[in-house]
Amino acid sequence: MKSFDVPIIYRSPLISAIKKNRKNVDRMKKDFSPTLLDFGPVQIYLARHFGFCYGVENAIEIAFRTIDENPGKRIFLLSEMIHNPHVNKDLQDSGVRFLQDTSGKQIIPFEVLNADDIVLIPAFGTTLEIEKQLNETGISTEKYNTTCPFVEKVWNRSEAIAQKKYTIIIHGKPNHEETRATFSHASTNAPSVVVKDMQQTIELAKYITGVKPAAQFYLEFQNQFSPGFNVEKDFQRIGVVNQTTMLASDTQAISDYLKQLMIDQYGLDQHNVEDRFADTRDTLCYATNDNQTAVSGMLDTDADLAIVVGGYNSSNTSHLVELCEEKLPTYFISSEEKIISEKDIMHYNFHTKQELLTNDFLPKNKTIKVLLTSGASCPDALVENVIRRLISFFPGSKTAEEMVKQFDNSAI
């Protein structure tokens, strides 16, 4: 896989040594067990896969290269490059200005732009409507488009099933940038609807089967369906794609549920199911899938707590938290600074959208076992900083430098 020129401030000697070691002994990525970092009084189990993915590194490389190559030019980002506050702040500190917030609310009017300006498209992609508006201003978006290839894969899959006259059902968060972009591309080619979870899918199914009156659909799914959507006609053939960062198990469950619904509704069997339900396979990106599977792999470990590092508005990170919460106390933090002391931690509850202070989060008088992972937009340097912060509370622990040597030597 291609390597990227990412600023060194995001790299970590410790994490690089660990990842290199795991890659050498598991080149086919079949082992999803965590890596044990035994510092003595504290043991950290690091997920097999975590941190920057292909799409994120690609976006970061393009963004910082654009800054370096265009001194004196006005450079804008359509919205956050990725959902990580540290990376976005670094871009802003380099002079990049954001045109919109993550919900699509305008910060800087498009009217102030001119053809000499540069506008970077973030890794989530953007809508066709915004792309057209920028192009009409004379701004070329192609060179500075950092849309993740795996997001574009979903768009391509949507187009392919649209050509076969299927309606597209998108599993995603309706207000997420990626979902808005995917909806824009999908709805250009076919009738489209967004469902945010299984509960909404079950309600959608009632319109497919006619249990609920069609007129009610337009209220219940307001702002989640394409213009001109016809309930009686457009649910006769369907296919499911997703926002790439959703839980893989949730997307699969939604797809299986709707597939069985169409089988029952039209008296189909496995041989003719494609008459009504498109085989879209899995549109989840490899990194999301690997990171989620790695979390499932480390949850078999008998541990005291889990820490997940990443941006609080990161969808893929929140799903890692969700998986960990099912098994043990879990703390979602944006950086090591949130670990205030060996007693107190400030962490984010993504369900209530609030930061919480928890006291005595570390057990006493025993070897502490911590599960650790991070989202796909989180720099490795932040993960190392969290490790250093944790071991600083335990005198006599091995140092991070000693751990680097241990993994470097074992890779020889």
N, C-alpha and C positions, 0 to 999 in steps of 0.2 A: 504494500500500500504506500502511496505517496507520502513523503515526509514534508513538513511545512516549516517555514521560517517564522517561529513564534518568539516574541520578545523573551529574553532570558529571565526576566523578572517573574514569569509565570512558570518557569521550570523548577524542578526540585532534584538535587543530587540523590536524596534518599529514595524518592518515588521512582526516579529513573532507574536506579540500581535494582529495585524490587521488580519493576515491570520487565526489565531486560532479563532478569533471572527467570521469571515465570514464563516468558516467551521462549527462552532456550529449552526449558524442560517440558513445555506444553505447547508446541508450535501449532497444533490443530485446535487449540482452545476447547478441549473436551473436559478439562478439570476446572470445575467452578467452586472448588473449596477455597476458603480465604487463606491469605498469607499470615502466618503467625510472626509477630514482632515481639519477642520476649525480652522486655527491658528489665526483668527481675520482679520488682513489686507490682508492676503493671504490665499486663499482656494485651497487646492490641492486635485484633484480627482484622486485617485489611481485605476488603472485597477483591475478588479476582479481577474484576473490570470496573473502572470508575474514571471520572475526570474527562478532560477534553476529548471530543470525538472528531471524526474526519470533518464534518460540516462546520464545527466551531473553529477548529484550527484553520481551515480554509478561509473562513470569514475574517478571523483575526489577522491572518497574513495579508489578505487583500486590503484591509482597512489601514493597517500601519504602513504598508508599502505605498498606498495612495497618499498618505500624509507626507511621507518622505519624498515622494516624487513630485509633489505639487506645492512647493513653498510659495506662500503669498496668495494662494487661491482659497476661495471660500469653499469649505467642505462641510456638507450636511449629512446626517444620518436620518433616514426616514423615521426610524424609531430606535429603541435599544438594539444594539448589534446582536447581543445575546442576553439572556437573563442572568447576568452576573454584575452586581454593582461595582466591583473593583475594576473590571475590564471597561465598563461603560464610563466610569469616572476617569480612567486613564485616557480614553479617547477624547472626552470633554476637555481634560487638562491639556491635550495636544491641539486644541482649537476646534474640534469637531462639534457642531451644534445639532441638536435633535429637532426635527420638524414636528414630530408627534409623540404622544406618550404611548404606553403599551396598549391602551384601550382604543387608540385611533383619534384621540382628541388633539386638535391642532394646537401646537405651541408657537410655531412660526408659520405665518400664512404662506401658501405656495406662491402667492402673488409677488412676494419679494424676491423670488428666484429669477435668475436670468441664464441665458445659454452658456455663460462662462463658468457657472457654478458646477460643483460636483455633488451628486447625491448618491450616497451608498445605500443599496437595498440590503436589509439585514438578512441573517441566516434563515429567518422564518419565511422569507419571500414577501410579496405584497400583492395587492389586488390588481387586476387588469385595468380597472378604472384609474387607479393612482398612477400606474405605469404610463397610461395614455396621457394623463394630465401633465406628467413630467416631460414626456416626449414632445407634446405640443408647445411646451415652453422652450424647446430646443435643447433640452438636457438628455443626453444619451445615457441610458441606464445599463446597457449591456456590459460595458467594461467594468462597471463598479457594482455589479450584481453579485452578492455573496450568498444567494439562496442555496440552501443545502441540497445536494444532489438527491438525497433520499426524500426530501419534500417534493422535489420535481418528479420523482418516481411516482408518487401518489397522484400528482396532476396527470401524468401520462396514463396511469392506470384508469383514472376517471374518464379521460378522453376516449380510451379504448372501449370501455363498456358503454359509454354514451353513444358511440357509433353503432352499437348493437341494440340501441333503443331501450336501455335500462335506465331507470331513475336511480340517482346516486344518493345513498344515505351515508352521511359523514359522521363518524363517531369522534367528537371533539368538544372542547370548551367553546361555546359560541362566541365569546368575546376575545379569545386568544388570537394573536396576530396570524399564526399559522393557519388556524381554522378559517379565519376570514379570507386569507389568501386562497386556500384550497376551495372554499365555497365559491369564490369569484371565478376561479378557473373551471370548476365543475359545472356551475350553473350556466356558464356560457354555452356549454355543449349539451346539457340535459337538465330536466327537472331535478332539483336537489333539496335535501332536507338535512339539518344538523340535529343529532341527538346527543345529549351530554352524558347519558348513563343508561343503565339497564332499565331503571324505573321509567325514564322517558320513552325508551324503546317499547316497553310494554304498553304504554298509552298510545304510542304511534300504531302499534299492531291493531288496536281497536278500530282505527280508521281503515286499515287495510281489510279487515274482516267485516266492516260495516256495523260493528257494535255501537260505535259512537257516530252521531250525525256529522256529515262532512263539514257543515258550516262551523262547527265548534273547533275544527282543526285550525282554522285561520286565526283564532284567538289564542288557543293553547300553545301553538308553535309560532307565535308572532315573532317576526325578525329572524326566523330560522328556516324559512323556505324561499325558494326562488320565485321571481315574478311570474304570474300567470299559472302557478301551480294548480293542477286539477286533481282533487282527491280521488274522484271516481275513476279517472283514466290513468294517472301517473303512478299508482301503486301496483299495477298489474305485473310489472317486471322491475326487479330491484337488484342493486348490488351495494356492498358495504366497503367503504374505504375509511381511513382514519387520520386524525392528527397524529403524527409519528411518535409523539411522546406520551401517549396514553398507556395505561396498563395493558400489556399484551393479552392477559387473561380476560380482561373486561371486553376488549374488542372481539376476541374469539367467541366469548359467550353471547355477545350481541349478534354476531354473524350467525352462530349456530341457532340461536332462537328464531331469527327471522327466516333462516333457511327452512327450518322445520315448520314454521308458520305457513310458508308458501307451499310446502309439500302437502300439508293438511288442507289448506284452502283450495288447492287445485287438483288434489288427488294424484300427486306426482310420486315417482320413485327415484332412486339414485341415478337411474339411467337417463331420465328426461328432466331432472331438476333444473338444468340450465335453461329450460324454456322460460322459467320464471325468476331464477336466482343466479346472478353472475358469479363465476368462480374468480374472486379477486385475490385469493390466497392471502398472504400476509403483507400488508403495506407498512408495518412497523419497521423503523430503521434498525440496522444491526446493533448500533451502540445502545439504544434503548433496550433492546432485547437482551444483549449481553449484560448490561448493568443490572437489569431486573433479575435475570437468572443468577447472577453472581450474588445478589442480596439473598435470594432464596437459598443459595448454597451456603452462605455464612450463617444463616439463621438456625442451622442445625447445631451450631456451636453453643455450648453451655456458657452463656455470658451474663454479665450483670446489667449492661445497658448498651444502647446503640447511639452513635453520633453520626448525623448526616450533614454534610457541608455543602452549601450552595446558596444561590439567590432565592429569596423568599417568593418571588413571582415566577420561579422556574417550574414548569409543569412536570418535566421528567424527574426533577429532584423531589417534588412533593409526593410522587408515586413511590419513590424509594422509601420515603418516610412512612408512607401508608403501609407498605409491606412490613417494615420493621415494627411498627406499632402493634401489629397483630401478635407479636411474640414477647416483647419486652419493653421496658421504659426507653423512649426514644427522644433524642434532643436534636432539633433542626436548627443549625446555627449558620451564620453567614461567614464567620471568621473566628480565629482563635480568641479575638478580643471579647467574644461573648462568654468565654469561660472566665468568669471574674476571679475565682479563687478555687481552691480544692473543695470548697463547700457550695459555692453559688454559680449557677449558670443561667444566662439569659437566652431563651430559645423561642422559636416561632411556632405558634399553633396555626397551621395553614387552614384548619377547619373554621376557626373564628377570626382569622386574619389579625391576630394579636401576638405581641411578644409577651412572654411570661418569665418571671423569675422563680427558679426552683432552688430550694435550699437543700444541702446535704445530698447532692445528686450522686456523689461517689460513696460506695460502701466503705466501712471502716474495718481495720484490723484483719485484713485478708489480702491475698493477691487479687487485684482487680482485673476483670476481663471486659474489654471494650470492643464492640464491633464498630468498624469505621468505614464509611464510603462517602462518595460525593457525586454530584450531578454532572451531566455532560458538558456544562458550561463553567465548571469550577476549575480554576488553575491548580495544578499539582502543588505549587508553592503553598497554597492555603492549607492543603491537607497536611503537608509537612509541618507547617506552623502549629496546627492543632495537635499533632503528635508531640512536638517539642513542648507545647504548653502543658499537656497532660503529664509528661514525664518529669516536668520541673517541680511537680508537687511531691515527688517521691525521691528523697535523698538516697543515693546509692544505686540509682537506676543506670543502666547502660546509656551511653550518649547516642545521639542520632548519627554522629560520625562513626562510632564503633559499629553501628548497624549497617551503615553504607559499606564498610570494609567487609563485614560478614557476607553480605549478598554479592559484592564484587568477587570475593574469593570463591564463593560457592558456584559462581558462573564460569570459573576457569576450567 
